[in-house]
């Protein structure tokens, strides 16, 4: 079973613009600048349940590669990212940590325990990276599997579900 999110934008700002075509012209002119920064997304995965369920549609704010905009990402944001292990897939996850945060993670194997080092080790999120986790931890392929990811892989922030 493919646990990665197979979602792609459908519609984007063009479809939103078509829906707004019947609105008053001043309204379109004011809103048009914002529409180019948003996209609609249909989610196809269970890793973010119960927050986002398979089939939900969301409106997401695009994130540019500018460092100032990437620094605006914060813990708790639900984001769409390019999968670090497959550049042709997009994932939806929650930011559980930003650069400098210490993320406790349960030990995967018995090596640390056999060395008497306890059952928990820590991951420190490096500069320019985020730590991502799905809300449905038992069905999520995330930073617990592949580590922190570069902020440059974040494409958008989920703003609302429709």
Secondary structure, 3 states (H helix, E strand, C coil): CCCCCECCECCHHHHHHHHCCCCCHHHHHHHHHHHCCEEEEECCCCCCCCCCCCCCEEEEEECCCCHHHHCCCCCCCEEEEEECCEEEEEEEEEEEEECCCEEEEECCCCHHHHCCCCCEEEEECCCCEEEEECCCHHHCCCHHHHCCEEHHHEEEEEEEEC
